[in-house]
Amino acid sequence: MSDLAERVLAEAETIAVVGLSRSPHKSAHSVPASLQAAGFRIIPVHPSADVLLGERVYRSLAEIPFPVDIVDVFRPAPEAPGIAGQAVAIGAKALWLQQGIVSAEARRIATDGELAYIEDRCIAVVRALAQLTRR
């Protein structure tokens, strides 16, 4: 693996997705669905849904009762620092901000908390290009 994003994803099994959408027409739904189809365990984090992609939804990262490898973020950049703090608090291994999301403060929080940090990259594109699966 030549880059950090590929290495992080290659080592991951469980991905908590903050902002997973109910709408299959949005990338915040189709991207996690493609990861799930490739064998990754997707854990939806959403404020009001009960089940997404066939998985129980958690209201916050703190509610997830098992280890998470990657926290994948589909929320606006101003929310990223708070999510970064939550990712550090639950002991995630990495924080991944989806394409178009950049936050210097989230980067600082994640790296201070010893999380790998990826921003402004689509996790599904990285997975496809690296041909990574969990099946």
Disulfide bonds with the S-S distance in Angstrom:
none
